[in-house]
Amino acid sequence: MVADETFGQVFLTDTNLERTDQALARVSIPILRFRVQDGTVAPV
């Protein structure tokens, strides 16, 4: 579903970064990832 690149934004919430890497492995467009911790947002 995500790999067909028809989505403008996808929000994945997962504590396992390996699993999100696997979910997005076939996406060929740039991906921005952020970590939210204690109310602070930072790029990964």
N, C-alpha and C positions, 0 to 999 in steps of 0.2 A: 504494500500500500504506500509506504513512504518512498520506496525506491522508484516509483514511476514519476516522481518529481512534479506532481500537479499541485502540491500544497504550497501555500505562501509561508506558513509558519507551522512548526510542529513543536509542541512542548512535551518533553519526556522527563518524567520525574523518577529517578532511580538512584539508589545509593551505590550501584555496581557499575562503574564506568566501562568495564569490559563488555557488559551486556549492552549498553547504549552504543558503544563502538561497533558491535556486531550488528545491531539494528540499523545503523547508518552506513555500513561498509559499502553498499552499492550506490550510494548517492554521490553523484559526480559534481554537484554544485558546492560552493563554499559553505561551510558549516561553522556557526559560532556556538560555543558552549560556555555556560556560566555555572558557577557554583554559588549556591545561596547557603550561608552559614550564619546563624545567630542574627538574621535580618540584614546581613551584608551581602551584596551581589558582587562577584568578581569573575573576570574571564578565566577560563581553564586553559 
